[in-house]
Amino acid sequence: MKQLYFKYKHHYKDNFSLAYPVVISQLGHTLVGLSDSIIIGHTGKVPLAAVSLGNSLFNIFMVTGIGMSYGLTPLIAQENGRGNKRAIGNLLSHSLIINMIVGLLLSGVIYGGSCYLNLLGQEADVAEQAAPFLQFLAVSFIPLMLFLSFKQFAEGLGFTRQAMNISIIGNILNIIIGITLVYGLFGMPRLGVIGVGIATLTDRLVMGIAMAFYVLKAPRFKPYLVSFGFKKLQAATMKKILGIGTPVALQYIFEISAFSGAAVMVGWIGAAELAAHQIAISLASMTYMMASGISAAAGIKSGNNFGKKDFISLRLSAIASYHMVLVLMGFTALLFTVFNYLLPAMYIQDQQVITIAAHLLLIAAFFQLFDGTQVVGLGILRGLGDVKVPTLITLVAYWVLGIPLAYLLGIRLEYGVQGIWWALLLGLLVASILLFMRFHAKSKRYAQE
């Protein structure tokens, strides 16, 4: 063990320095949903189920936006590895245009879709409260894409701390406004679920403006922004960014939509089960986003080493990232196992919901390691520009295997919400193994060459 540590010590240190601000920043996206759930959970299981439904549906679009924005990061990391600063500002210009168009289009889709939640077979009062909440989330999608555009630019160059700081401030703001409006403090009206929506919108608006201002004004970025502008947009550059961003978005869509589809199936079972699912999935999502921070850092290092053609360091750095995520997710699995009843009690006092959620957290403890390793595998391969086969792997794991099996176990065979979760675990296991096999084969071939 000691020999293993010294072999990767340098990479552990470099990866950790790059990863921990990304972990906290990525965690910020999930903490918005987590804080929303905790704030609203104490008002009853129907409002909590409504927030669960709204966040589950919105998350499909949010990860689409995150995936599209990731089309920029490996390209910038590779160009930075080559020392080509002029190309970097040009990439930002094109990525910003793509991301804002995506933001406007998907915002409209979310807003329009909020009027048809009753078609998903949910309980009427849950769908009624979820609709206005989802509309506020729809508007928040535009400043979220602005934030992601500049965040991925900075992180592609290895500057990860400012996005972390902005995310922390944004989440504190979200909690303060959320509590004030949900419970009607300081003379404000008691708005319930709508108050949570207003808080989330305000949080993302502040974050988007702050991140853009930081990148455009900070002296450290001036050498990279010489070619930033919108007068010389090129179809070839758009295609290059979309060539990575679109498959990455699909990777996120296939995984997150599987969990959102699972939430819809859980809603067919009952409001208590859906509320418990929201509690467990919000906690699992928090650990997933922490792992995706390590994944993002692994992608940046892989892209940088790939641009330098330093394939030995590429492989060692990537394996170090696998070690880091295994330690992180092993720790969170232990927390879910030991505190499986205490954690749900933070959200709600309904004993039926707490008991169901406690059982789901035990299943979540099992899939922590697989969830962490599959997302790190995706990040490493993304840094190499390898996105098409990993996208196919995620499609097969979650939609060819996971969701059909979830329907069979949970609905047809009546194992309920636990049957649905065991099926999702199997999907994560398959994705994790296949992605590691692909990384191992490609990185070993590069290292030998």
Rosetta blueprint (number, residue, H / E / L):
1 M L
2 K H
3 Q H
4 L H
5 Y H
6 F H
7 K H
8 Y H
9 K H
10 H H
11 H H
12 Y H
13 K H
14 D H
15 N H
16 F H
17 S H
18 L H
19 A H
20 Y H
21 P H
22 V H
23 V H
24 I H
25 S H
26 Q H
27 L H
28 G H
29 H H
30 T H
31 L H
32 V H
33 G H
34 L H
35 S H
36 D H
37 S H
38 I H
39 I H
40 I H
41 G H
42 H L
43 T L
44 G L
45 K H
46 V H
47 P H
48 L H
49 A H
50 A H
51 V H
52 S H
53 L H
54 G H
55 N H
56 S H
57 L H
58 F H
59 N H
60 I H
61 F H
62 M H
63 V H
64 T H
65 G H
66 I H
67 G H
68 M H
69 S H
70 Y L
71 G L
72 L L
73 T H
74 P H
75 L H
76 I H
77 A H
78 Q H
79 E H
80 N H
81 G H
82 R H
83 G L
84 N L
85 K H
86 R H
87 A H
88 I H
89 G H
90 N H
91 L H
92 L H
93 S H
94 H H
95 S H
96 L H
97 I H
98 I H
99 N H
100 M H
101 I H
102 V H
103 G H
104 L H
105 L H
106 L H
107 S H
108 G H
109 V H
110 I H
111 Y H
112 G H
113 G H
114 S H
115 C H
116 Y H
117 L H
118 N H
119 L H
120 L H
121 G L
122 Q L
123 E L
124 A H
125 D H
126 V H
127 A H
128 E H
129 Q H
130 A H
131 A H
132 P H
133 F H
134 L H
135 Q H
136 F H
137 L H
138 A H
139 V H
140 S H
141 F H
142 I H
143 P H
144 L H
145 M H
146 L H
147 F H
148 L H
149 S H
150 F H
151 K H
152 Q H
153 F H
154 A H
155 E H
156 G H
157 L L
158 G L
159 F L
160 T L
161 R H
162 Q H
163 A H
164 M H
165 N H
166 I H
167 S H
168 I H
169 I H
170 G H
171 N H
172 I H
173 L H
174 N H
175 I H
176 I H
177 I H
178 G H
179 I H
180 T H
181 L H
182 V H
183 Y H
184 G L
185 L L
186 F L
187 G L
188 M L
189 P L
190 R L
191 L L
192 G L
193 V H
194 I H
195 G H
196 V H
197 G H
198 I H
199 A H
200 T H
201 L H
202 T H
203 D H
204 R H
205 L H
206 V H
207 M H
208 G H
209 I H
210 A H
211 M H
212 A H
213 F H
214 Y H
215 V H
216 L H
217 K H
218 A L
219 P H
220 R H
221 F H
222 K H
223 P H
224 Y H
225 L L
226 V L
227 S L
228 F L
229 G L
230 F L
231 K L
232 K L
233 L L
234 Q L
235 A H
236 A H
237 T H
238 M H
239 K H
240 K H
241 I H
242 L H
243 G H
244 I H
245 G H
246 T H
247 P H
248 V H
249 A H
250 L H
251 Q H
252 Y H
253 I H
254 F H
255 E H
256 I H
257 S H
258 A H
259 F H
260 S H
261 G H
262 A H
263 A H
264 V H
265 M H
266 V H
267 G H
268 W H
269 I H
270 G L
271 A H
272 A H
273 E H
274 L H
275 A H
276 A H
277 H H
278 Q H
279 I H
280 A H
281 I H
282 S H
283 L H
284 A H
285 S H
286 M H
287 T H
288 Y H
289 M H
290 M H
291 A H
292 S H
293 G H
294 I H
295 S H
296 A H
297 A H
298 A H
299 G H
300 I H
301 K H
302 S H
303 G H
304 N H
305 N H
306 F H
307 G H
308 K H
309 K L
310 D L
311 F H
312 I H
313 S H
314 L H
315 R H
316 L H
317 S H
318 A H
319 I H
320 A H
321 S H
322 Y H
323 H H
324 M H
325 V H
326 L H
327 V H
328 L H
329 M H
330 G H
331 F H
332 T H
333 A H
334 L H
335 L H
336 F H
337 T H
338 V H
339 F L
340 N L
341 Y L
342 L H
343 L H
344 P H
345 A H
346 M L
347 Y L
348 I L
349 Q L
350 D L
351 Q H
352 Q H
353 V H
354 I H
355 T H
356 I H
357 A H
358 A H
359 H H
360 L H
361 L H
362 L H
363 I H
364 A H
365 A H
366 F H
367 F H
368 Q H
369 L H
370 F H
371 D H
372 G H
373 T H
374 Q H
375 V H
376 V H
377 G H
378 L H
379 G H
380 I H
381 L H
382 R H
383 G H
384 L L
385 G L
386 D L
387 V L
388 K H
389 V H
390 P H
391 T H
392 L H
393 I H
394 T H
395 L H
396 V H
397 A H
398 Y H
399 W H
400 V H
401 L H
402 G H
403 I H
404 P H
405 L H
406 A H
407 Y H
408 L H
409 L H
410 G H
411 I H
412 R H
413 L L
414 E L
415 Y L
416 G H
417 V H
418 Q H
419 G H
420 I H
421 W H
422 W H
423 A H
424 L H
425 L H
426 L H
427 G H
428 L H
429 L H
430 V H
431 A H
432 S H
433 I H
434 L H
435 L H
436 F H
437 M H
438 R H
439 F H
440 H H
441 A H
442 K H
443 S H
444 K H
445 R H
446 Y H
447 A H
448 Q H
449 E L
